[in-house]
Amino acid sequence: MQSRSGIQTHLKSFNTKTITKKQDTPQGLADQIADIKNVAEKVKVKLTPEIERYIRSHLQSAQGKLERGEKLTHADLAFMEKARGMIAAERFKQIELAPQYGKRLETLKFFGFLGKNGKTKEGDAPFPPIEKAIDSFTPEELVVAKDFQEPTLLLIPETSFATKVAAIDGHTTMEDQINTFGVDIFTKSDSGTKRISGWKIVIVDGANEMEPKKGDDTKLEYGKRIEKRKKDRNPVEKGMERHAYALLMMESLRNGEPIDKDTYTLLDDDHVLSASGVPYGSWDHELMSFFMGNPRLSSVNARLRSSVGENVLL
């Protein structure tokens, strides 16, 4: 597989910040479009009809200006930069994201959310096919997600949180693993049933031990860190909540390497987050644990994980 640095070189191999005479001609435009398609081939991406339509419509607009004797502006050529971004997102989807789908189904089967044959259990909502799952993400979400720390696709069954905890406790993978610990608020704020009523599809920061995100000051109080992170996020980006965290923990447990053995994740997108309490999860020696912390506390071991998606697919 081509290295990420090589891919980035190809994707950045042409620039629209400076308009040259070669660009400001019909032939110059044609050469630029050829370069875009050449980049797609080099990074092994098949251009989708959506990308083709986008390039064609904006190319026709630019060509129309030239035919009328008008000069092209930076705005006229900005579509080339966006086209490169769409190619980068498509590469991430086709080459890096799609192979994860089958692994997630294996994990769901291991923890009992699918039958032993890998099929949907009677009475449950069927899991979404790969095309529907992957296509649920917008190009903007994919652009953000491809820069996550080990971006990980998750298929989250819509059940109660207690059902997910029971699945982890009932299918232990670690030596000396004991039942999950959770403070009362996680039980009292739970909803849903044992049956799967639908599916949420997300991409999350999947690194076992997260590095602090850019601009994240680990010395700040939890509450201030979370508020700052919300301001710094891309509009399509979210934080982490209990259900996604449980599914990510399942994935790591099946691989024999629990997440957050040395750190813990602030669940900054969970509905019990408040001015008086910050929920967080971790692997605490032999078990998964969920606690509530004082927003005025701080710790260099606390981390924030990001996510995109969460469309409900029935």
GIDAVEN-V413337 format. One record per pair of residues at least 12 apart in sequence whose ideal C-beta (glycine too) atoms are under 10 Angstrom apart, sorted by the first residue. I is the first residue (numbers start at 1). J is the second residue. If there is no record, write none. Layout:
{{I,J} {I,J}}
This chain:
{{1,44} {1,95} {1,96} {2,42} {2,43} {2,44} {2,91} {2,95} {4,96} {4,146} {6,42} {6,43} {7,39} {7,42} {7,43} {7,44} {7,45} {7,87} {7,88} {7,91} {7,92} {7,95} {8,43} {8,88} {9,39} {9,42} {10,35} {10,38} {10,39} {10,40} {10,41} {10,42} {10,43} {10,84} {10,87} {10,88} {10,91} {11,36} {11,39} {11,40} {11,42} {11,43} {11,84} {11,85} {11,87} {11,88} {11,91} {12,39} {12,84} {12,88} {13,35} {13,36} {13,38} {13,39} {13,42} {13,84} {14,31} {14,32} {14,35} {14,36} {14,38} {14,39} {14,80} {14,81} {14,84} {15,77} {15,80} {15,81} {16,32} {16,72} {16,74} {16,76} {16,77} {16,78} {16,79} {16,80} {16,81} {16,82} {16,83} {16,84} {17,74} {17,77} {17,78} {17,81} {18,74} {18,77} {19,71} {19,72} {19,73} {19,74} {19,76} {19,77} {23,62} {23,72} {23,76} {23,77} {23,80} {24,62} {24,65} {24,66} {24,71} {24,72} {24,73} {24,76} {24,77} {25,66} {25,72} {26,62} {26,63} {26,66} {26,67} {28,62} {28,66} {28,72} {28,77} {29,59} {29,62} {29,63} {29,66} {29,72} {29,76} {29,77} {29,80} {30,59} {30,63} {32,55} {32,59} {32,62} {32,77} {32,80} {32,83} {33,55} {33,56} {33,58} {33,59} {33,62} {33,80} {33,83} {35,80} {35,84} {36,51} {36,55} {36,59} {36,79} {36,80} {36,83} {36,84} {36,86} {36,87} {37,51} {37,52} {37,55} {37,83} {37,87} {39,83} {39,84} {39,87} {39,88} {39,91} {40,83} {40,84} {40,86} {40,87} {40,88} {40,90} {40,91} {43,87} {43,88} {43,90} {43,91} {43,94} {43,95} {44,91} {44,94} {44,95} {45,86} {45,87} {45,88} {45,89} {45,90} {45,91} {45,92} {45,93} {45,94} {45,95} {46,90} {46,91} {46,94} {47,83} {47,86} {47,87} {47,90} {48,86} {48,87} {48,90} {48,93} {48,94} {48,135} {48,139} {50,86} {50,90} {50,139} {51,82} {51,83} {51,86} {51,87} {51,89} {51,90} {51,139} {52,83} {54,79} {54,82} {54,83} {54,86} {54,139} {55,79} {55,80} {55,82} {55,83} {55,86} {55,87} {57,79} {58,76} {58,77} {58,78} {58,79} {58,80} {58,82} {58,83} {59,79} {59,80} {59,83} {61,76} {61,79} {62,76} {62,77} {62,79} {62,80} {82,139} {85,139} {85,140} {85,142} {85,143} {86,139} {86,140} {86,142} {86,143} {87,139} {88,139} {88,142} {88,143} {88,146} {89,137} {89,138} {89,139} {89,140} {89,141} {89,142} {89,143} {89,144} {89,145} {89,146} {90,139} {90,142} {91,142} {91,146} {92,137} {92,139} {92,142} {92,143} {92,145} {92,146} {92,147} {92,151} {92,203} {93,134} {93,135} {93,137} {93,139} {93,142} {93,145} {93,146} {93,153} {93,203} {94,134} {96,142} {96,145} {96,146} {96,151} {96,153} {97,130} {97,133} {97,134} {97,137} {97,142} {97,145} {97,146} {97,151} {97,152} {97,153} {97,203} {98,130} {98,131} {98,133} {98,134} {98,153} {99,153} {100,130} {100,133} {100,134} {100,151} {100,152} {100,153} {100,154} {100,155} {100,203} {100,206} {100,251} {101,127} {101,128} {101,129} {101,130} {101,131} {101,133} {101,134} {101,153} {101,155} {101,201} {102,118} {102,130} {103,152} {103,153} {103,251} {103,254} {103,255} {104,127} {104,130} {104,133} {104,152} {104,153} {104,154} {104,155} {104,156} {104,201} {104,247} {104,250} {104,251} {105,118} {105,119} {105,127} {105,130} {105,155} {106,118} {106,251} {106,254} {107,154} {107,155} {107,247} {107,250} {107,251} {107,252} {107,253} {107,254} {107,255} {108,120} {108,127} {108,154} {108,155} {108,156} {108,157} {108,167} {108,196} {108,199} {108,247} {108,250} {108,251} {110,167} {110,171} {110,173} {110,250} {110,251} {110,253} {110,254} {111,157} {111,164} {111,166} {111,167} {111,168} {111,170} {111,171} {111,173} {111,246} {111,247} {111,250} {111,251} {111,253} {111,254} {112,163} {112,166} {112,167} {112,170} {112,171} {113,127} {113,155} {113,156} {113,157} {113,159} {113,163} {113,164} {113,167} {113,196} {113,199} {113,247} {113,250} {114,126} {114,127} {114,155} {114,157} {114,196} {120,196} {121,195} {121,196} {122,195} {123,194} {123,195} {123,196} {124,157} {124,158} {124,159} {124,194} {124,195} {124,196} {124,197} {124,198} {124,199} {125,157} {125,158} {125,195} {125,196} {125,197} {125,198} {125,199} {125,312} {125,313} {125,314} {126,196} {126,198} {126,199} {126,313} {126,314} {127,155} {127,157} {127,196} {127,198} {127,199} {127,201} {127,313} {128,155} {128,198} {128,199} {128,200} {128,201} {128,311} {128,313} {128,314} {129,313} {130,153} {132,199} {132,201} {132,311} {132,313} {133,153} {133,155} {133,199} {133,201} {133,309} {133,311} {133,313} {134,153} {134,201} {135,201} {135,311} {136,199} {136,200} {136,201} {136,202} {136,309} {136,310} {136,311} {136,312} {136,313} {137,153} {137,201} {137,202} {137,203} {137,236} {137,308} {137,309} {137,311} {138,236} {138,308} {138,309} {138,311} {139,236} {140,234} {140,235} {140,236} {140,237} {140,308} {141,202} {141,203} {141,234} {141,236} {141,237} {141,238} {141,307} {141,308} {141,309} {141,310} {141,311} {142,203} {142,236} {142,308} {142,309} {143,234} {143,236} {143,308} {144,203} {144,233} {144,234} {144,235} {144,236} {144,237} {144,306} {144,307} {144,308} {145,202} {145,203} {145,204} {145,205} {145,234} {145,236} {145,237} {145,306} {145,307} {145,308} {145,309} {146,203} {147,205} {147,214} {147,234} {147,306} {148,203} {148,204} {148,205} {148,206} {148,207} {148,210} {148,213} {148,237} {148,305} {148,306} {148,307} {148,308} {149,204} {149,205} {149,206} {149,207} {149,208} {149,209} {149,210} {149,211} {149,213} {149,303} {149,305} {149,306} {150,204} {150,205} {150,206} {150,207} {150,208} {150,210} {151,203} {151,204} {151,205} {151,206} {151,207} {151,306} {151,307} {151,308} {152,202} {152,203} {152,204} {152,205} {152,206} {152,207} {152,244} {152,247} {152,248} {152,251} {152,252} {152,259} {152,305} {152,307} {153,201} {153,202} {153,203} {153,204} {153,206} {153,251} {153,309} {154,199} {154,200} {154,201} {154,202} {154,203} {154,204} {154,206} {154,243} {154,244} {154,245} {154,246} {154,247} {154,248} {154,250} {154,251} {154,307} {154,309} {154,310} {155,199} {155,200} {155,201} {155,202} {155,247} {155,313} {156,196} {156,198} {156,199} {156,200} {156,201} {156,202} {156,204} {156,241} {156,243} {156,244} {156,246} {156,247} {156,248} {156,309} {156,310} {156,312} {157,192} {157,195} {157,196} {157,197} {157,198} {157,199} {157,200} {157,243} {157,247} {158,192} {158,193} {158,195} {158,196} {158,197} {158,198} {158,199} {158,200} {158,243} {158,312} {158,313} {158,314} {159,191} {159,192} {159,193} {159,194} {159,195} {159,196} {159,197} {159,198} {159,243} {160,187} {160,190} {160,191} {160,192} {160,193} {160,194} {160,195} {160,243} {161,182} {161,186} {161,187} {161,189} {161,190} {161,191} {161,192} {161,241} {161,242} {161,243} {161,245} {161,246} {161,270} {161,290} {162,180} {162,182} {162,186} {162,187} {162,190} {162,191} {162,192} {162,193} {162,194} {163,190} {163,192} {163,193} {163,194} {163,195} {163,196} {163,246} {164,180} {164,192} {164,242} {164,243} {164,245} {164,246} {164,247} {164,249} {164,250} {164,288} {165,179} {165,180} {165,181} {165,182} {165,186} {165,187} {165,190} {165,242} {165,246} {165,249} {165,288} {165,290} {166,179} {166,180} {166,194} {167,194} {167,246} {167,247} {167,250} {168,180} {168,246} {168,247} {168,249} {168,250} {168,253} {168,287} {168,288} {169,287} {169,288} {171,250} {171,253} {171,254} {172,253} {172,286} {172,287} {173,250} {173,252} {173,253} {173,254} {173,255} {173,256} {173,258} {174,253} {174,256} {174,257} {174,258} {174,283} {174,286} {174,287} {175,256} {175,286} {176,285} {176,286} {176,287} {177,253} {177,258} {177,283} {177,285} {177,286} {177,287} {177,288} {178,284} {178,285} {178,286} {178,287} {178,288} {179,286} {179,287} {179,288} {180,246} {180,249} {180,281} {180,284} {180,287} {180,288} {180,289} {180,290} {181,284} {181,287} {181,288} {181,289} {181,290} {181,291} {182,242} {182,279} {182,281} {182,288} {182,289} {182,290} {182,291} {182,292} {183,272} {183,277} {183,279} {183,289} {183,290} {183,291} {183,292} {184,292} {185,270} {185,272} {185,274} {185,277} {185,279} {185,290} {185,291} {185,292} {186,242} {186,267} {186,270} {186,272} {186,279} {186,281} {186,290} {186,291} {186,292} {187,290} {188,272} {189,242} {189,270} {189,271} {189,272} {189,279} {190,242} {191,271} {192,243} {197,312} {197,314} {198,311} {198,312} {198,313} {198,314} {199,311} {199,312} {199,313} {199,314} {200,243} {200,244} {200,247} {200,309} {200,310} {200,311} {200,312} {200,313} {201,308} {201,309} {201,310} {201,311} {201,312} {201,313} {202,238} {202,240} {202,241} {202,243} {202,244} {202,247} {202,248} {202,307} {202,308} {202,309} {202,310} {202,311} {203,244} {203,306} {203,307} {203,308} {203,309} {203,310} {204,238} {204,239} {204,240} {204,244} {204,245} {204,247} {204,248} {204,251} {204,265} {204,305} {204,306} {204,307} {204,308} {204,309} {205,239} {205,240} {205,248} {205,259} {205,265} {205,303} {205,304} {205,305} {205,306} {205,307} {206,248} {206,251} {206,252} {206,259} {206,305} {207,248} {207,252} {207,259} {207,260} {207,263} {207,303} {207,305} {208,248} {208,252} {208,255} {208,257} {208,258} {208,259} {208,260} {208,261} {208,262} {208,263} {208,283} {209,257} {209,259} {209,260} {209,261} {209,262} {209,263} {209,301} {209,303} {210,259} {210,260} {210,263} {210,264} {210,265} {210,302} {210,303} {210,304} {210,305} {210,306} {211,263} {211,303} {212,225} {212,263} {212,300} {212,302} {212,303} {212,304} {213,225} {213,229} {213,232} {213,233} {213,303} {213,304} {213,305} {213,306} {214,232} {215,228} {215,229} {215,231} {215,232} {216,228} {216,229} {216,232} {216,302} {216,303} {216,304} {217,298} {217,300} {218,263} {218,298} {218,299} {218,300} {218,301} {218,302} {218,303} {218,304} {219,298} {219,299} {219,300} {220,298} {220,302} {221,278} {221,293} {221,294} {221,295} {221,296} {221,297} {221,298} {221,299} {222,266} {222,268} {222,273} {222,277} {222,278} {222,280} {222,293} {222,294} {222,295} {222,296} {222,297} {222,298} {222,299} {222,302} {222,304} {223,266} {223,268} {223,273} {223,274} {223,275} {223,276} {223,277} {223,278} {223,293} {223,294} {223,295} {223,296} {223,297} {223,298} {224,295} {224,296} {224,298} {225,266} {225,268} {225,278} {225,295} {225,298} {225,299} {225,302} {225,303} {225,304} {226,239} {226,266} {226,267} {226,268} {226,269} {226,273} {226,278} {226,295} {226,304} {227,268} {227,295} {228,304} {229,266} {229,268} {229,304} {229,306} {230,268} {230,269} {233,304} {233,306} {234,306} {234,308} {236,308} {236,309} {237,306} {237,307} {237,308} {238,268} {238,269} {238,305} {238,306} {238,307} {238,308} {238,309} {238,310} {239,265} {239,266} {239,267} {239,268} {239,269} {239,270} {239,273} {239,304} {239,305} {239,306} {239,307} {240,265} {240,266} {240,267} {240,268} {240,269} {240,270} {240,279} {240,280} {240,281} {240,303} {240,304} {240,305} {240,306} {240,307} {241,267} {241,268} {241,269} {241,270} {241,271} {241,272} {241,273} {241,279} {241,281} {241,307} {241,310} {242,267} {242,269} {242,270} {242,271} {242,272} {242,279} {242,281} {242,290} {243,267} {243,270} {243,310} {244,267} {244,269} {244,270} {244,305} {244,307} {244,309} {244,310} {245,259} {245,260} {245,265} {245,267} {245,269} {245,270} {245,279} {245,280} {245,281} {245,282} {245,288} {245,290} {245,305} {245,307} {246,281} {246,288} {246,290} {248,260} {248,265} {248,281} {248,305} {248,307} {249,265} {249,281} {249,282} {249,283} {249,288} {250,288} {252,283} {253,283} {253,288} {257,283} {258,282} {258,283} {258,284} {258,286} {258,287} {258,288} {259,281} {259,282} {259,283} {259,288} {259,303} {259,305} {260,280} {260,281} {260,282} {260,283} {260,284} {260,288} {260,289} {260,301} {260,302} {260,303} {260,305} {261,282} {261,283} {261,284} {261,285} {262,282} {262,283} {262,301} {263,282} {263,283} {263,299} {263,300} {263,301} {263,302} {263,303} {264,280} {264,281} {264,282} {264,283} {264,284} {264,289} {264,290} {264,291} {264,293} {264,299} {264,301} {264,302} {264,303} {265,279} {265,280} {265,281} {265,282} {265,302} {265,303} {265,304} {265,305} {266,278} {266,279} {266,280} {266,281} {266,293} {266,299} {266,302} {266,303} {266,304} {266,305} {267,279} {267,280} {267,281} {267,290} {267,291} {267,292} {267,304} {267,305} {268,280} {268,304} {268,305} {268,306} {269,304} {269,305} {269,306} {269,307} {269,310} {270,290} {272,290} {272,292} {273,292} {273,295} {274,292} {274,295} {275,295} {276,292} {276,294} {276,295} {276,296} {277,291} {277,292} {277,293} {277,294} {277,295} {278,291} {278,292} {278,293} {278,294} {278,295} {278,296} {278,297} {278,302} {279,291} {279,292} {279,293} {280,292} {280,293} {280,299} {280,302} {280,303} {281,305} {282,301} {282,302} {282,303}}
